[in-house]
Amino acid sequence: MNELVLGVASAFWLGILTSVSPCPLATNIAAVTYISKNIVHANLVLRAGIFYTAGRMLAYAALGFLIITSLLGIPAVAQFLQHYMNKLLGPVLIIAGLFLLNIISMNLSGIVLSASKQKQLAQSGTIAGPFALGFIFALSFCPVSAALFFGSLIPLSLSNALGASLPFLYGLGTGVPVLIFAVAIACGVQSLSRWFHAVERIEYYTRRITGGIFLLVGAYYTWMHLIIPLAR
């Protein structure tokens, strides 16, 4: 039971941390603001924000579900993971922690939309436009979001009894901060930039705390499942 609760909480927290990381956060706020630019009624702004958020959530959830079910659906891979997952988890968490602490980095191109295409989707006047924009932006991984998704969520899901359900919780976590900003814009909050900088400061510390935890847990798994067995 404790393992299941920890898996649920971890997946949800990783989703929130992904959404408030600098690259996704700036993209989310810019997109929601852009979507609401030419919308007069607050309820329509909120609706557009909800569907943009739903697009992001579905992208993360579907991608994670496909990766996990594909890996576990191949008998040879499933057997390999069953025997070696604990050995692999330590180094993977250490690498993810190093990314979160900005000790190592890499360039990721992701999916890039032209400015005109972004404008066309954002201001299409239908719910499909914001939904598609959120879905596509979610797949535009930056180093931090890639480390959290591929380096943390996927290994966590592979080693947890809930398995492919965790990406849906992760997707839900990514949607919470975006939805808060959509509600703020719909309510006419004028000091949104102050909110943005406050979230940036919070993210700076939470990302480093999470990175430190990843390093400690990764070191523990490496010691218990790699170093000690090799020393015997």
C-alpha positions in Angstrom: 0.0 0.0 0.0 2.8 2.4 0.9 4.5 1.7 -2.4 1.3 2.5 -4.3 0.7 5.7 -2.4 4.3 6.8 -2.9 4.0 6.0 -6.6 0.8 8.1 -7.0 2.2 11.0 -5.0 5.5 10.9 -6.9 3.9 10.8 -10.3 1.6 13.7 -9.5 4.5 15.8 -8.0 6.7 15.1 -11.0 3.9 16.4 -13.2 3.6 19.6 -11.2 7.3 20.1 -11.2 7.4 19.6 -15.0 4.7 22.2 -15.5 6.5 24.9 -13.4 9.9 24.3 -14.8 11.2 27.4 -16.7 10.7 26.3 -20.3 7.2 24.7 -19.9 6.1 27.4 -17.5 6.9 30.2 -19.9 5.3 28.4 -22.8 2.2 27.6 -20.8 1.6 31.2 -19.6 2.4 32.7 -23.0 0.0 30.2 -24.7 -2.9 30.8 -22.2 -2.4 34.5 -22.5 -2.2 34.4 -26.3 -5.3 32.2 -26.4 -7.3 34.7 -24.3 -6.1 37.7 -26.2 -9.1 38.2 -28.4 -11.7 36.5 -26.2 -14.1 38.9 -24.5 -16.0 36.6 -22.1 -14.3 35.2 -19.0 -16.0 31.8 -19.2 -14.7 31.4 -22.8 -11.2 32.2 -21.6 -11.5 29.6 -18.9 -12.9 27.0 -21.3 -10.0 27.6 -23.8 -7.5 27.3 -20.9 -9.1 24.0 -19.8 -8.9 22.5 -23.2 -5.3 23.7 -23.6 -4.5 22.0 -20.3 -6.4 18.9 -21.4 -4.3 18.7 -24.5 -1.1 18.8 -22.5 -2.4 16.2 -20.0 -3.4 13.8 -22.8 -0.1 14.1 -24.6 2.0 13.2 -21.5 -0.5 10.5 -20.4 -0.7 8.8 -23.8 3.0 8.9 -24.5 3.9 7.4 -21.1 1.1 4.8 -21.5 2.4 3.8 -24.9 6.0 3.5 -23.8 5.3 1.5 -20.7 2.8 -0.9 -22.2 5.1 -1.4 -25.2 8.1 -2.2 -23.0 6.1 -4.5 -20.7 4.3 -6.1 -23.6 7.5 -7.5 -25.0 8.3 -10.7 -23.0 12.1 -10.4 -23.3 12.0 -6.7 -22.3 9.6 -7.4 -19.4 11.9 -10.2 -18.2 15.0 -8.0 -18.5 13.3 -5.2 -16.5 12.1 -7.6 -13.8 15.6 -8.8 -13.2 17.6 -5.6 -13.7 15.2 -2.7 -13.0 16.5 -2.1 -9.5 20.1 -2.1 -10.8 19.3 0.4 -13.5 17.1 2.6 -11.4 20.0 4.0 -9.3 22.1 5.3 -12.2 19.0 6.6 -14.0 17.9 8.6 -10.9 21.4 10.0 -10.4 21.5 11.2 -14.1 18.0 12.7 -13.7 19.1 14.4 -10.5 22.2 15.9 -12.2 19.9 17.3 -14.9 17.6 18.9 -12.3 20.6 20.5 -10.6 21.9 21.8 -14.0 25.2 20.0 -13.5 24.7 18.3 -16.9 22.6 19.5 -19.8 21.7 18.7 -23.4 20.0 20.3 -26.3 16.6 19.0 -27.4 14.8 20.3 -30.4 11.4 18.8 -29.7 8.4 19.7 -31.9 8.5 23.3 -33.1 5.6 25.2 -34.5 5.9 28.4 -36.5 4.6 31.6 -35.0 1.8 31.8 -37.6 0.7 28.2 -36.9 0.7 28.9 -33.2 -1.5 31.9 -33.8 -3.8 30.0 -36.1 -4.3 27.2 -33.4 -4.6 29.6 -30.5 -7.2 31.9 -32.1 -9.1 29.3 -34.1 -12.3 30.1 -32.2 -12.9 26.4 -31.4 -11.9 24.1 -28.5 -9.9 22.0 -31.0 -7.3 24.8 -31.5 -6.2 25.2 -27.8 -6.4 21.5 -27.3 -4.1 20.8 -30.2 -1.7 23.6 -29.1 -1.5 22.1 -25.6 -0.9 18.6 -27.0 1.9 19.7 -29.3 3.6 22.0 -26.8 3.7 19.1 -24.3 5.8 17.1 -26.7 8.3 19.9 -27.1 10.6 18.6 -24.4 13.3 20.7 -22.9 16.2 19.1 -20.8 14.4 19.4 -17.5 11.0 18.1 -18.6 12.7 15.3 -20.5 14.7 14.3 -17.4 11.5 14.3 -15.3 9.5 12.4 -17.8 11.9 9.9 -19.3 14.4 9.7 -16.5 12.0 9.7 -13.5 8.4 8.9 -14.4 9.0 6.1 -16.8 11.4 4.2 -14.5 9.0 4.8 -11.6 6.1 3.4 -13.6 8.0 0.4 -14.7 8.9 -0.5 -11.1 5.5 0.3 -9.6 2.4 -2.0 -9.4 0.2 0.8 -10.9 2.4 0.8 -14.0 0.8 2.5 -17.0 -1.7 4.3 -14.8 1.0 6.7 -13.4 1.5 8.7 -16.6 -2.2 9.8 -16.3 -1.5 11.1 -12.8 1.6 12.8 -14.1 -0.5 14.4 -16.9 -3.0 15.6 -14.3 -0.1 17.1 -12.3 1.1 19.0 -15.3 -2.3 20.5 -15.8 -2.8 22.0 -12.3 -0.5 25.0 -12.5 -1.6 25.8 -16.1 -5.3 25.7 -15.0 -4.5 28.1 -12.1 -3.1 30.6 -14.6 -6.1 30.2 -16.9 -8.4 30.9 -14.0 -6.3 33.9 -13.0 -6.5 35.3 -16.5 -10.3 34.6 -16.7 -10.8 36.4 -13.4 -8.9 39.4 -14.7 -5.8 39.2 -12.5 -3.6 42.2 -13.4 -0.5 41.2 -11.4 0.0 37.9 -13.3 3.7 38.8 -14.0 4.2 38.9 -10.2 2.7 35.4 -9.9 4.9 34.2 -12.7 8.1 35.4 -10.9 6.9 33.9 -7.6 6.4 30.5 -9.2 9.8 30.8 -10.8 11.4 31.3 -7.4 9.5 28.4 -5.9 10.4 26.2 -8.8 14.1 27.1 -8.4 14.2 25.6 -4.9 11.8 22.7 -5.4 13.7 21.5 -8.5 16.9 21.5 -6.6 15.4 19.8 -3.6 13.9 17.1 -5.9 17.3 16.8 -7.7 19.0 16.3 -4.3 16.5 13.6 -3.4 17.0 11.9 -6.7 20.8 11.8 -6.1 20.4 10.4 -2.6 17.8 7.7 -3.6 19.9 6.9 -6.7 23.0 6.5 -4.7 21.1 4.2 -2.3 19.8 2.0 -5.1 23.3 1.9 -6.7 24.9 0.9 -3.4 22.3 -1.7 -2.5 21.8 -3.3 -5.9 25.1 -2.7 -7.8 28.0 -2.1 -5.5 27.2 -4.5 -2.7 26.3 -7.5 -5.0 29.6 -6.9 -7.0 31.6 -6.8 -3.8 30.3 -10.2 -2.7 
